[in-house]
Amino acid sequence: MADQRQVEENYTPLRVPKTTVGRHWGVLQDKLGEVLPQVGGKYFIESSAIGGAVGDLRCGDFPGEKAYRERGINVPVVPLLEANSEVRYWLSLHQEWREDLAPGSKRLVYHATGLTVFFGDTASPDKLQLFRAEWAGVRTQSRGIFIFEAPGAGHPHWQFDAYESRAGEVEEERKRLEGFVRALDEITQVEEFSESLVEELSPQSTLNRNVCMQRLSRAHFASCANWSQFPWTGDESQTRAHAQGPADVSEIQNWIVSTVVYLTKELAR
């Protein structure tokens, strides 16, 4: 019963005083500075009070390094892995806290943390977005039960993005070849040849694979599931075995730093 009660308590939103968030970021940036590459120099969290508190990880020796985020904006990145004196893997860390809407409250509510891994060259924002590790907090309360942003999904979770960039490259190549075929058709009048070539550029198997991979990029892969003790039947209202919110800021710090260490070990294989 104690284990089940602890799992249920994880559905409660994490509310902390505003000063706690500032101290939390100070501890977090120090811990990350111990595990991230020294080539980055001093690591620090740049914060603002937009809607509560928003923080992004930056570093002193790559102050303007950015990456284009899929379906988003430019985000600051820091070195994640250095090999042969060259940084090719980059990390974006973004965290949000929201104002507590409870009457008279002066606290902040944990909203989400996102760690995004990119691959690419220094000084080029056109880096390949590979995957994300995200931990969303409890979002709303419905009929007295706290729920997460994506009902049924795992929290924290992994999401994989690399195919989005690859699909864009394939589409650009397809358009380029179609333009070439049209120009060739105008010059040589080989309509039958050009039509068959266009069909080969977009076979049904490719379209089916694109649909499959797009679905895969939207999937939330639970990274903290306890299905061996609490098997899941598919009921989206009963996800305590794979959806947990942080109980305090130290849990957030532990998850972020451990995830970064794990990523550096795996990417260095």
Phi and psi restraints in degrees (value plus and minus 20) as a CYANA .aco file:
   2 ALA   PHI     -83.2   -43.2
   2 ALA   PSI     -61.9   -21.9
   3 ASP   PHI     -83.0   -43.0
   3 ASP   PSI     -63.2   -23.2
   4 GLN   PHI     -84.5   -44.5
   4 GLN   PSI     -59.3   -19.3
   5 ARG   PHI     -85.0   -45.0
   5 ARG   PSI     -59.0   -19.0
   6 GLN   PHI     -84.2   -44.2
   6 GLN   PSI     -60.7   -20.7
   7 VAL   PHI     -83.2   -43.2
   7 VAL   PSI     -61.1   -21.1
   8 GLU   PHI     -85.0   -45.0
   8 GLU   PSI     -56.4   -16.4
   9 GLU   PHI     -83.8   -43.8
   9 GLU   PSI     -44.1    -4.1
  10 ASN   PHI     -89.1   -49.1
  10 ASN   PSI     -30.9     9.1
  11 TYR   PHI     -98.9   -58.9
  11 TYR   PSI     -33.6     6.4
  12 THR   PHI     -94.2   -54.2
  12 THR   PSI     111.1   151.1
  13 PRO   PHI     -79.8   -39.8
  13 PRO   PSI     126.6   166.6
  14 LEU   PHI    -108.0   -68.0
  14 LEU   PSI      95.1   135.1
  15 ARG   PHI    -135.8   -95.8
  15 ARG   PSI     111.4   151.4
  16 VAL   PHI    -159.5  -119.5
  16 VAL   PSI     137.9   177.9
  17 PRO   PHI     -82.7   -42.7
  17 PRO   PSI     132.7   172.7
  18 LYS   PHI     -80.3   -40.3
  18 LYS   PSI     -54.5   -14.5
  19 THR   PHI     -86.3   -46.3
  19 THR   PSI     -47.1    -7.1
  20 THR   PHI     -86.0   -46.0
  20 THR   PSI     -56.1   -16.1
  21 VAL   PHI     -84.7   -44.7
  21 VAL   PSI     -62.0   -22.0
  22 GLY   PHI     -82.0   -42.0
  22 GLY   PSI     -63.7   -23.7
  23 ARG   PHI     -86.5   -46.5
  23 ARG   PSI     -58.7   -18.7
  24 HIS   PHI     -79.4   -39.4
  24 HIS   PSI     -64.2   -24.2
  25 TRP   PHI     -87.3   -47.3
  25 TRP   PSI     -54.2   -14.2
  26 GLY   PHI     -83.8   -43.8
  26 GLY   PSI     -64.4   -24.4
  27 VAL   PHI     -85.3   -45.3
  27 VAL   PSI     -62.9   -22.9
  28 LEU   PHI     -83.5   -43.5
  28 LEU   PSI     -65.0   -25.0
  29 GLN   PHI     -85.7   -45.7
  29 GLN   PSI     -52.9   -12.9
  30 ASP   PHI     -88.0   -48.0
  30 ASP   PSI     -62.9   -22.9
  31 LYS   PHI     -86.3   -46.3
  31 LYS   PSI     -59.2   -19.2
  32 LEU   PHI     -88.0   -48.0
  32 LEU   PSI     -54.7   -14.7
  33 GLY   PHI     -82.0   -42.0
  33 GLY   PSI     -42.6    -2.6
  34 GLU   PHI    -102.6   -62.6
  34 GLU   PSI     -40.1    -0.1
  35 VAL   PHI    -135.1   -95.1
  35 VAL   PSI     -36.3     3.7
  36 LEU   PHI    -107.7   -67.7
  36 LEU   PSI     140.3   180.3
  37 PRO   PHI     -77.1   -37.1
  37 PRO   PSI     119.7   159.7
  38 GLN   PHI     -85.3   -45.3
  38 GLN   PSI     -40.5    -0.5
  39 VAL   PHI     -81.9   -41.9
  39 VAL   PSI     -39.8     0.2
  40 GLY   PHI     -96.7   -56.7
  40 GLY   PSI     -34.6     5.4
  41 GLY   PHI      57.8    97.8
  41 GLY   PSI    -158.6  -118.6
  42 LYS   PHI    -105.3   -65.3
  42 LYS   PSI     109.5   149.5
  43 TYR   PHI    -118.6   -78.6
  43 TYR   PSI     118.7   158.7
  44 PHE   PHI    -170.8  -130.8
  44 PHE   PSI     135.3   175.3
  45 ILE   PHI    -120.2   -80.2
  45 ILE   PSI      98.6   138.6
  46 GLU   PHI    -109.3   -69.3
  46 GLU   PSI     103.9   143.9
  47 SER   PHI    -141.7  -101.7
  47 SER   PSI     140.6   180.6
  48 SER   PHI    -165.3  -125.3
  48 SER   PSI     145.4   185.4
  49 ALA   PHI    -123.1   -83.1
  49 ALA   PSI      11.9    51.9
  50 ILE   PHI     -90.2   -50.2
  50 ILE   PSI      93.2   133.2
  51 GLY   PHI      46.7    86.7
  51 GLY   PSI     -10.3    29.7
  52 GLY   PHI     124.9   164.9
  52 GLY   PSI    -110.4   -70.4
  53 ALA   PHI    -179.4  -139.4
  53 ALA   PSI     110.0   150.0
  54 VAL   PHI    -148.3  -108.3
  54 VAL   PSI     113.8   153.8
  55 GLY   PHI    -152.5  -112.5
  55 GLY   PSI     120.7   160.7
  56 ASP   PHI    -150.6  -110.6
  56 ASP   PSI     119.3   159.3
  57 LEU   PHI     -99.9   -59.9
  57 LEU   PSI     112.8   152.8
  58 ARG   PHI    -155.0  -115.0
  58 ARG   PSI     154.5   194.5
  59 CYS   PHI    -164.3  -124.3
  59 CYS   PSI     137.4   177.4
  60 GLY   PHI     -91.2   -51.2
  60 GLY   PSI     -53.3   -13.3
  61 ASP   PHI    -111.8   -71.8
  61 ASP   PSI     -27.2    12.8
  62 PHE   PHI    -153.1  -113.1
  62 PHE   PSI      41.1    81.1
  63 PRO   PHI     -85.2   -45.2
  63 PRO   PSI     -49.4    -9.4
  64 GLY   PHI    -128.9   -88.9
  64 GLY   PSI      -6.7    33.3
  65 GLU   PHI     -90.6   -50.6
  65 GLU   PSI     108.7   148.7
  66 LYS   PHI    -156.8  -116.8
  66 LYS   PSI     148.1   188.1
  67 ALA   PHI    -164.9  -124.9
  67 ALA   PSI     126.5   166.5
  68 TYR   PHI     -98.1   -58.1
  68 TYR   PSI     103.2   143.2
  69 ARG   PHI    -109.6   -69.6
  69 ARG   PSI     117.2   157.2
  70 GLU   PHI     -77.5   -37.5
  70 GLU   PSI     111.3   151.3
  71 ARG   PHI      34.1    74.1
  71 ARG   PSI      14.3    54.3
  72 GLY   PHI    -169.7  -129.7
  72 GLY   PSI    -160.5  -120.5
  73 ILE   PHI    -146.4  -106.4
  73 ILE   PSI     159.6   199.6
  74 ASN   PHI     -84.8   -44.8
  74 ASN   PSI     115.0   155.0
  75 VAL   PHI    -147.4  -107.4
  75 VAL   PSI     126.2   166.2
  76 PRO   PHI     -90.4   -50.4
  76 PRO   PSI     122.5   162.5
  77 VAL   PHI    -151.4  -111.4
  77 VAL   PSI     137.0   177.0
  78 VAL   PHI    -148.5  -108.5
  78 VAL   PSI     140.5   180.5
  79 PRO   PHI     -80.7   -40.7
  79 PRO   PSI     115.4   155.4
  80 LEU   PHI    -127.1   -87.1
  80 LEU   PSI     -56.8   -16.8
  81 LEU   PHI    -168.1  -128.1
  81 LEU   PSI     109.4   149.4
  82 GLU   PHI    -131.1   -91.1
  82 GLU   PSI     109.4   149.4
  83 ALA   PHI    -156.3  -116.3
  83 ALA   PSI     109.5   149.5
  84 ASN   PHI      34.5    74.5
  84 ASN   PSI      23.2    63.2
  85 SER   PHI      41.2    81.2
  85 SER   PSI       4.6    44.6
  86 GLU   PHI    -155.6  -115.6
  86 GLU   PSI     114.5   154.5
  87 VAL   PHI    -115.1   -75.1
  87 VAL   PSI     102.1   142.1
  88 ARG   PHI    -140.0  -100.0
  88 ARG   PSI     -46.4    -6.4
  89 TYR   PHI    -121.5   -81.5
  89 TYR   PSI     113.9   153.9
  90 TRP   PHI    -148.0  -108.0
  90 TRP   PSI     135.7   175.7
  91 LEU   PHI    -147.3  -107.3
  91 LEU   PSI     114.0   154.0
  92 SER   PHI    -131.5   -91.5
  92 SER   PSI     110.0   150.0
  93 LEU   PHI    -142.4  -102.4
  93 LEU   PSI     100.8   140.8
  94 HIS   PHI    -150.8  -110.8
  94 HIS   PSI     110.9   150.9
  95 GLN   PHI    -153.3  -113.3
  95 GLN   PSI     123.1   163.1
  96 GLU   PHI    -151.0  -111.0
  96 GLU   PSI     118.0   158.0
  97 TRP   PHI    -143.7  -103.7
  97 TRP   PSI     121.8   161.8
  98 ARG   PHI    -132.9   -92.9
  98 ARG   PSI     135.8   175.8
  99 GLU   PHI     -83.0   -43.0
  99 GLU   PSI     115.8   155.8
 100 ASP   PHI     -95.2   -55.2
 100 ASP   PSI     102.5   142.5
 101 LEU   PHI    -105.7   -65.7
 101 LEU   PSI     -19.6    20.4
 102 ALA   PHI     -84.5   -44.5
 102 ALA   PSI     119.6   159.6
 103 PRO   PHI     -74.8   -34.8
 103 PRO   PSI     108.1   148.1
 104 GLY   PHI      57.6    97.6
 104 GLY   PSI     -19.8    20.2
 105 SER   PHI     -97.5   -57.5
 105 SER   PSI     121.1   161.1
 106 LYS   PHI    -136.9   -96.9
 106 LYS   PSI       3.3    43.3
 107 ARG   PHI    -121.6   -81.6
 107 ARG   PSI     150.6   190.6
 108 LEU   PHI    -133.5   -93.5
 108 LEU   PSI     128.9   168.9
 109 VAL   PHI    -130.1   -90.1
 109 VAL   PSI     110.6   150.6
 110 TYR   PHI     -82.3   -42.3
 110 TYR   PSI     109.3   149.3
 111 HIS   PHI    -127.7   -87.7
 111 HIS   PSI     -76.2   -36.2
 112 ALA   PHI    -191.6  -151.6
 112 ALA   PSI     135.7   175.7
 113 THR   PHI    -149.4  -109.4
 113 THR   PSI     115.6   155.6
 114 GLY   PHI    -148.7  -108.7
 114 GLY   PSI     108.1   148.1
 115 LEU   PHI    -133.0   -93.0
 115 LEU   PSI      98.2   138.2
 116 THR   PHI    -138.8   -98.8
 116 THR   PSI     112.8   152.8
 117 VAL   PHI    -125.7   -85.7
 117 VAL   PSI     111.3   151.3
 118 PHE   PHI    -141.5  -101.5
 118 PHE   PSI     138.5   178.5
 119 PHE   PHI    -148.9  -108.9
 119 PHE   PSI     109.3   149.3
 120 GLY   PHI     148.5   188.5
 120 GLY   PSI    -195.9  -155.9
 121 ASP   PHI    -107.7   -67.7
 121 ASP   PSI     133.7   173.7
 122 THR   PHI     -81.6   -41.6
 122 THR   PSI     123.1   163.1
 123 ALA   PHI      50.3    90.3
 123 ALA   PSI     -13.5    26.5
 124 SER   PHI    -134.0   -94.0
 124 SER   PSI      98.8   138.8
 125 PRO   PHI     -93.9   -53.9
 125 PRO   PSI     -30.6     9.4
 126 ASP   PHI    -104.9   -64.9
 126 ASP   PSI      40.8    80.8
 127 LYS   PHI    -112.7   -72.7
 127 LYS   PSI     131.3   171.3
 128 LEU   PHI    -100.7   -60.7
 128 LEU   PSI     101.1   141.1
 129 GLN   PHI     -99.9   -59.9
 129 GLN   PSI      98.0   138.0
 130 LEU   PHI    -111.9   -71.9
 130 LEU   PSI     -78.5   -38.5
 131 PHE   PHI    -182.7  -142.7
 131 PHE   PSI     151.4   191.4
 132 ARG   PHI    -152.6  -112.6
 132 ARG   PSI     129.2   169.2
 133 ALA   PHI    -137.2   -97.2
 133 ALA   PSI     102.4   142.4
 134 GLU   PHI    -150.9  -110.9
 134 GLU   PSI     125.3   165.3
 135 TRP   PHI    -152.9  -112.9
 135 TRP   PSI      81.5   121.5
 136 ALA   PHI    -107.8   -67.8
 136 ALA   PSI     126.7   166.7
 137 GLY   PHI    -110.6   -70.6
 137 GLY   PSI     158.4   198.4
 138 VAL   PHI     -86.2   -46.2
 138 VAL   PSI     115.3   155.3
 139 ARG   PHI    -117.9   -77.9
 139 ARG   PSI     -76.4   -36.4
 140 THR   PHI    -155.7  -115.7
 140 THR   PSI     153.6   193.6
 141 GLN   PHI    -143.1  -103.1
 141 GLN   PSI     102.7   142.7
 142 SER   PHI    -143.7  -103.7
 142 SER   PSI      99.8   139.8
 143 ARG   PHI      34.9    74.9
 143 ARG   PSI      16.4    56.4
 144 GLY   PHI      61.9   101.9
 144 GLY   PSI     -15.7    24.3
 145 ILE   PHI    -136.7   -96.7
 145 ILE   PSI     107.2   147.2
 146 PHE   PHI     -96.6   -56.6
 146 PHE   PSI     119.2   159.2
 147 ILE   PHI    -151.2  -111.2
 147 ILE   PSI     148.0   188.0
 148 PHE   PHI    -119.9   -79.9
 148 PHE   PSI     151.5   191.5
 149 GLU   PHI     -79.6   -39.6
 149 GLU   PSI     -63.8   -23.8
 150 ALA   PHI    -135.2   -95.2
 150 ALA   PSI      73.7   113.7
 151 PRO   PHI     -74.6   -34.6
 151 PRO   PSI     112.4   152.4
 152 GLY   PHI      73.2   113.2
 152 GLY   PSI     -39.4     0.6
 153 ALA   PHI    -101.7   -61.7
 153 ALA   PSI     143.1   183.1
 154 GLY   PHI    -101.8   -61.8
 154 GLY   PSI     121.9   161.9
 155 HIS   PHI    -161.2  -121.2
 155 HIS   PSI      97.2   137.2
 156 PRO   PHI     -92.3   -52.3
 156 PRO   PSI     149.2   189.2
 157 HIS   PHI    -172.2  -132.2
 157 HIS   PSI     147.3   187.3
 158 TRP   PHI    -129.8   -89.8
 158 TRP   PSI     126.9   166.9
 159 GLN   PHI    -156.1  -116.1
 159 GLN   PSI     122.3   162.3
 160 PHE   PHI    -132.1   -92.1
 160 PHE   PSI     108.8   148.8
 161 ASP   PHI    -138.1   -98.1
 161 ASP   PSI     -32.1     7.9
 162 ALA   PHI     -77.2   -37.2
 162 ALA   PSI     -52.7   -12.7
 163 TYR   PHI     -86.4   -46.4
 163 TYR   PSI     -47.7    -7.7
 164 GLU   PHI     -78.9   -38.9
 164 GLU   PSI     -65.3   -25.3
 165 SER   PHI     -86.9   -46.9
 165 SER   PSI     -61.9   -21.9
 166 ARG   PHI     -83.2   -43.2
 166 ARG   PSI     -60.5   -20.5
 167 ALA   PHI     -82.7   -42.7
 167 ALA   PSI     -58.4   -18.4
 168 GLY   PHI     -84.9   -44.9
 168 GLY   PSI     -60.1   -20.1
 169 GLU   PHI     -84.3   -44.3
 169 GLU   PSI     -62.7   -22.7
 170 VAL   PHI     -83.0   -43.0
 170 VAL   PSI     -60.6   -20.6
 171 GLU   PHI     -86.1   -46.1
 171 GLU   PSI     -60.6   -20.6
 172 GLU   PHI     -82.4   -42.4
 172 GLU   PSI     -60.9   -20.9
 173 GLU   PHI     -86.6   -46.6
 173 GLU   PSI     -58.5   -18.5
 174 ARG   PHI     -82.9   -42.9
 174 ARG   PSI     -63.4   -23.4
 175 LYS   PHI     -84.8   -44.8
 175 LYS   PSI     -58.9   -18.9
 176 ARG   PHI     -83.5   -43.5
 176 ARG   PSI     -64.0   -24.0
 177 LEU   PHI     -89.1   -49.1
 177 LEU   PSI     -55.3   -15.3
 178 GLU   PHI     -83.6   -43.6
 178 GLU   PSI     -60.6   -20.6
 179 GLY   PHI     -82.6   -42.6
 179 GLY   PSI     -60.4   -20.4
 180 PHE   PHI     -82.7   -42.7
 180 PHE   PSI     -61.7   -21.7
 181 VAL   PHI     -85.0   -45.0
 181 VAL   PSI     -61.4   -21.4
 182 ARG   PHI     -83.4   -43.4
 182 ARG   PSI     -62.5   -22.5
 183 ALA   PHI     -83.9   -43.9
 183 ALA   PSI     -60.6   -20.6
 184 LEU   PHI     -84.5   -44.5
 184 LEU   PSI     -58.6   -18.6
 185 ASP   PHI     -85.1   -45.1
 185 ASP   PSI     -59.7   -19.7
 186 GLU   PHI     -86.6   -46.6
 186 GLU   PSI     -52.8   -12.8
 187 ILE   PHI    -100.4   -60.4
 187 ILE   PSI     -64.7   -24.7
 188 THR   PHI    -125.7   -85.7
 188 THR   PSI     -33.3     6.7
 189 GLN   PHI      40.5    80.5
 189 GLN   PSI      13.8    53.8
 190 VAL   PHI    -116.2   -76.2
 190 VAL   PSI      50.2    90.2
 191 GLU   PHI     -82.8   -42.8
 191 GLU   PSI     -63.0   -23.0
 192 GLU   PHI     -82.0   -42.0
 192 GLU   PSI     -61.6   -21.6
 193 PHE   PHI     -84.4   -44.4
 193 PHE   PSI     -64.7   -24.7
 194 SER   PHI     -86.9   -46.9
 194 SER   PSI     -59.1   -19.1
 195 GLU   PHI     -84.3   -44.3
 195 GLU   PSI     -61.3   -21.3
 196 SER   PHI     -86.7   -46.7
 196 SER   PSI     -54.9   -14.9
 197 LEU   PHI     -88.0   -48.0
 197 LEU   PSI     -60.5   -20.5
 198 VAL   PHI     -82.0   -42.0
 198 VAL   PSI     -60.0   -20.0
 199 GLU   PHI     -83.3   -43.3
 199 GLU   PSI     -56.5   -16.5
 200 GLU   PHI     -89.6   -49.6
 200 GLU   PSI     -44.5    -4.5
 201 LEU   PHI     -91.0   -51.0
 201 LEU   PSI     -44.9    -4.9
 202 SER   PHI    -153.2  -113.2
 202 SER   PSI      41.9    81.9
 203 PRO   PHI     -85.2   -45.2
 203 PRO   PSI     136.2   176.2
 204 GLN   PHI     -80.4   -40.4
 204 GLN   PSI     -54.3   -14.3
 205 SER   PHI     -82.6   -42.6
 205 SER   PSI     -57.3   -17.3
 206 THR   PHI     -87.4   -47.4
 206 THR   PSI     -61.6   -21.6
 207 LEU   PHI     -83.1   -43.1
 207 LEU   PSI     -62.1   -22.1
 208 ASN   PHI     -83.9   -43.9
 208 ASN   PSI     -59.7   -19.7
 209 ARG   PHI     -86.1   -46.1
 209 ARG   PSI     -57.4   -17.4
 210 ASN   PHI     -81.9   -41.9
 210 ASN   PSI     -63.4   -23.4
 211 VAL   PHI     -81.0   -41.0
 211 VAL   PSI     -63.9   -23.9
 212 CYS   PHI     -80.1   -40.1
 212 CYS   PSI     -67.3   -27.3
 213 MET   PHI     -90.8   -50.8
 213 MET   PSI     -51.4   -11.4
 214 GLN   PHI     -85.4   -45.4
 214 GLN   PSI     -59.0   -19.0
 215 ARG   PHI     -85.4   -45.4
 215 ARG   PSI     -59.9   -19.9
 216 LEU   PHI     -82.0   -42.0
 216 LEU   PSI     -58.8   -18.8
 217 SER   PHI     -87.4   -47.4
 217 SER   PSI     -40.2    -0.2
 218 ARG   PHI    -112.5   -72.5
 218 ARG   PSI     -28.0    12.0
 219 ALA   PHI     -93.5   -53.5
 219 ALA   PSI     121.6   161.6
 220 HIS   PHI    -120.8   -80.8
 220 HIS   PSI      92.6   132.6
 221 PHE   PHI    -114.4   -74.4
 221 PHE   PSI      88.6   128.6
 222 ALA   PHI     -77.7   -37.7
 222 ALA   PSI     112.4   152.4
 223 SER   PHI    -130.5   -90.5
 223 SER   PSI     -16.7    23.3
 224 CYS   PHI    -166.0  -126.0
 224 CYS   PSI      48.9    88.9
 225 ALA   PHI    -127.3   -87.3
 225 ALA   PSI     119.3   159.3
 226 ASN   PHI    -138.0   -98.0
 226 ASN   PSI      28.8    68.8
 227 TRP   PHI     -88.2   -48.2
 227 TRP   PSI     -42.2    -2.2
 228 SER   PHI     -85.4   -45.4
 228 SER   PSI     -48.8    -8.8
 229 GLN   PHI    -123.3   -83.3
 229 GLN   PSI     -50.2   -10.2
 230 PHE   PHI    -147.3  -107.3
 230 PHE   PSI      59.2    99.2
 231 PRO   PHI     -79.8   -39.8
 231 PRO   PSI     123.1   163.1
 232 TRP   PHI    -121.9   -81.9
 232 TRP   PSI     115.3   155.3
 233 THR   PHI    -119.1   -79.1
 233 THR   PSI     -23.6    16.4
 234 GLY   PHI      81.3   121.3
 234 GLY   PSI     -20.8    19.2
 235 ASP   PHI     -93.4   -53.4
 235 ASP   PSI      93.7   133.7
 236 GLU   PHI     -86.8   -46.8
 236 GLU   PSI     -35.9     4.1
 237 SER   PHI    -108.9   -68.9
 237 SER   PSI     -25.1    14.9
 238 GLN   PHI    -144.9  -104.9
 238 GLN   PSI      57.2    97.2
 239 THR   PHI    -140.3  -100.3
 239 THR   PSI       2.5    42.5
 240 ARG   PHI     -84.6   -44.6
 240 ARG   PSI     -40.5    -0.5
 241 ALA   PHI     -94.0   -54.0
 241 ALA   PSI     -39.5     0.5
 242 HIS   PHI    -157.4  -117.4
 242 HIS   PSI      -8.8    31.2
 243 ALA   PHI    -153.7  -113.7
 243 ALA   PSI      87.9   127.9
 244 GLN   PHI    -151.1  -111.1
 244 GLN   PSI     124.7   164.7
 245 GLY   PHI    -121.5   -81.5
 245 GLY   PSI     134.6   174.6
 246 PRO   PHI     -86.4   -46.4
 246 PRO   PSI     121.0   161.0
 247 ALA   PHI    -105.0   -65.0
 247 ALA   PSI     -46.1    -6.1
 248 ASP   PHI    -179.0  -139.0
 248 ASP   PSI     154.8   194.8
 249 VAL   PHI     -88.4   -48.4
 249 VAL   PSI     -46.6    -6.6
 250 SER   PHI     -85.9   -45.9
 250 SER   PSI     -52.7   -12.7
 251 GLU   PHI     -86.1   -46.1
 251 GLU   PSI     -59.0   -19.0
 252 ILE   PHI     -83.7   -43.7
 252 ILE   PSI     -65.7   -25.7
 253 GLN   PHI     -80.4   -40.4
 253 GLN   PSI     -66.4   -26.4
 254 ASN   PHI     -80.6   -40.6
 254 ASN   PSI     -62.5   -22.5
 255 TRP   PHI     -85.6   -45.6
 255 TRP   PSI     -65.6   -25.6
 256 ILE   PHI     -83.5   -43.5
 256 ILE   PSI     -72.3   -32.3
 257 VAL   PHI     -84.7   -44.7
 257 VAL   PSI     -62.3   -22.3
 258 SER   PHI     -84.2   -44.2
 258 SER   PSI     -58.9   -18.9
 259 THR   PHI     -83.4   -43.4
 259 THR   PSI     -63.3   -23.3
 260 VAL   PHI     -83.2   -43.2
 260 VAL   PSI     -65.1   -25.1
 261 VAL   PHI     -81.4   -41.4
 261 VAL   PSI     -64.1   -24.1
 262 TYR   PHI     -81.8   -41.8
 262 TYR   PSI     -62.5   -22.5
 263 LEU   PHI     -83.9   -43.9
 263 LEU   PSI     -63.7   -23.7
 264 THR   PHI     -84.0   -44.0
 264 THR   PSI     -58.6   -18.6
 265 LYS   PHI     -86.1   -46.1
 265 LYS   PSI     -63.9   -23.9
 266 GLU   PHI     -92.2   -52.2
 266 GLU   PSI     -61.5   -21.5
 267 LEU   PHI     -90.0   -50.0
 267 LEU   PSI     -40.6    -0.6
 268 ALA   PHI    -105.4   -65.4
 268 ALA   PSI     -22.6    17.4
